[in-house]
């Protein structure tokens, strides 16, 4: 089983993709999305320094999923279910979100939180290595979402891209890696992760079967749409 990703430690010497004042302004616009479960999940992330996509990115995940009428989502890396909360809201009662995490305690937390939010019946949560779980699934997905250890990003892209239906989306978090992708001198959290993210991003933008862009909110989210046949 793969080593569980350590909480993200920001490097003060790297670039912030979006000015904090701008992010705070955008955050002030979405107060209507407050929910007791979300507030509790976000408080835990802050307390434990646990990496979650946070509110602005979460909202974008829900909107993107609704825009393509997504009903089947696979998450490579789910933590305790924060991103799954947003996908589960989008897929509706007939949809499914397949979650993966290497820590059984995170599944317990996810079940508690998502049950409280009335969303657990839309979740299939697997404890184990995300790539192995993915290989055990069949069929196409509307969205494949990548938030595993960053050194695995290129491999996950290669696995996922052919299992995304035409018009479907590949989404990955942390693709600007606190600005490390744009500077020469930095301290990596784990040796090789920045290089892996750079490779991952270039592979996507070079792929003729996908159209892609990067949303710089928080730590950068890449969104790649598979072209229609």
N, C-alpha and C positions, 0 to 999 in steps of 0.2 A: 504494500500500500504506500502511496506517495506521502511524503512529508507534508503535513498541513501547513498552509501558508501562514507566516507570522504576520501580526498586525502591521500595517503600513506605517513606517516611520518617516516623516517628511524631512527632507534635507534642506536646511535653511539657505544653502548656497545655490539652489536651483530656482528656475523660473516658475512663477504661478501662472497657469494658462489663462485665468481670468482674474482681474483685479478683485480682491475680497469685497470691496465696497459695491462693485457691480453685482457680485453674487448675492450679497446681502439685500440689495434692492430687488433682485429677481425673487429671492426667497420671501420677501415681504408681500409679493403679489399672490402667493399661493397658500395663504393662511387658511383658506376655506377647506384645504385638504387635510387639516388636522384631524386625527383620529386617536383615541386613547391607546390603541395597539401600536400605531406608528410612533407616538411620542415615547412609549415605553421602550420600543426597539431602538430608537435613536438614542435614548438615554443610556441604554446598556452599551451601545457602541462607543459612546463617549467615555463611559466609565471604564470599559475594558480595553480601550484603544483598538477596537475591532473594526476592520474595514467593511463598510457598507457603501452602497452607491449614493446614499443620502437623498433628500427629498426632491431636489430639482431633477436629478437623473431618473429617479423612480417615476416621477410624473411623465417624463419623456418616454420611458419604456411602456407605460400604459397607453399613451397616446399613439405611439408607433404601432403597437400590437392591435389597437382598435382600428387604425387606418387600413390595415391589410386584413381585417377580420380574422385574426389569428385564433386558432382553436387548439393548436398543439405546439407546445414550447418545450425545448430541452435546455436546461441550465447546466453548464459545465462549472460547477462550484456554486453553492447556494448559501453557505454560512447557516445562519439560523432563520433564513426565509425572508429577508427584507426585500430583495428584488422580486422574489416569488409572490409577495403580497401584491405588487403592482401588475405582474403578468396575470395572476389569478383573477384580479378584478376585470382585466381586459377580456379574457377568454370566455367568461360567462359560465353558466351552470353546466353546459355540455362540453366545455373545453377541459384540457388537461395540461398541467405544468409538471414536467418531470424534473425533480430536484436531485442534486447529488452533493454529498459532503463526506469527508473522511472521518468526521468526529460524530459518534452516536449522540453525544450530548447536544449537538446542534440540531439534530432531528427532533429531540425531545422539546427543545425550546421552540423550534419552528411549529410543531404541532400545537403547543400551548398558545402561541401568538396567533397563528392563522385560524385555529379553531375559534378563538375569541372574536376574530374578525369575520367569522362565518365563511371562510374560504378553504378550509382544510379538505373538504370533499372534492376539490378541484386539483389536489396535489398528489403526486406519486413521489415519495421521498425515499431515495436509496442511499444507504450508508456504504461508502466505498469510493474507489478511484473513478473519477468521472468518465475518463476515456473507456474504461472497461465496462461501465454501465451503459454507455452509449452504444458500444458494440453489441450489447445484448438486446437492443431495441430494433425494431423493424419499421420500414416505411419512411415517409418524408415528414419533415417538420416545417411549420410556418416560420418559426424563429429558432435559431440556435444562439444562445447567449453564453459568452465566454468570460469567466472571472476566476480562473484557476491560477496556480503558480505561474508567474510571468514567463519563466523559462519554457513552459509548455505551450505558449501561445501559437507558435508556427505549426506545431503538430496538431493542435486542436482545430485550427483553420483548415488544414489539409483533410482532416477527418470529416469535418462538418459540412464543408461547402457543397459536396455532392448529395447531401441528404436534406438540403433546403429546397423547397419547391420553387418553381419559377414565380417570381413576384414576392417571394419570401425574403426574410432578413437574417443576416448574421450581425450580431451586436457584440462588441467587446469593450470592457471597462479598462481604465488605467492606461490608455494607449499613448498618452503624453508623458506619463510617468514623472509627474511633478516637474516637467520641463526638461528632464534629462535628455530627451530625444533631440533637443535643439542646442545643447551645449557640449563642449569638449571635455571640460573638467568637472567631474561629479563623483560623489560617493554612492555606489550602488548598494541597495539593500542586500541583494545576493549577487555575487559575481556572475555576469553573463545575462542578467535579466534585461538590462537596457538594450543590449545587442539583439536579444530575442524579440523584444517589442519592435525594434526598428525593422527587423527582418519580416515579422508578422505584418506590419503596416504596409511595407513595400509589396509583399506578395499579394495583398488584397487589391491595392491600387493598380497593380500590373495585370490583374486577372481580367481577361476580356469578357467573362461571363457575368461580371458584377459591376454595378455603379456604386461608388462609395463616397462618404464624406466623414469628417471628424467634427463632432460637437465638442468644443473646448470646455464645457461646463465641468466643474470640479476637477477631475484628473484626466479628462478627455475620453470620449466615447466614440468608437468607430461604428458606423452604420453602413452595411453593404447590402444592396438589394440585388438578388439574382434576376437577371434579365429574362423576360418572357421568351419562350422558344419561338 
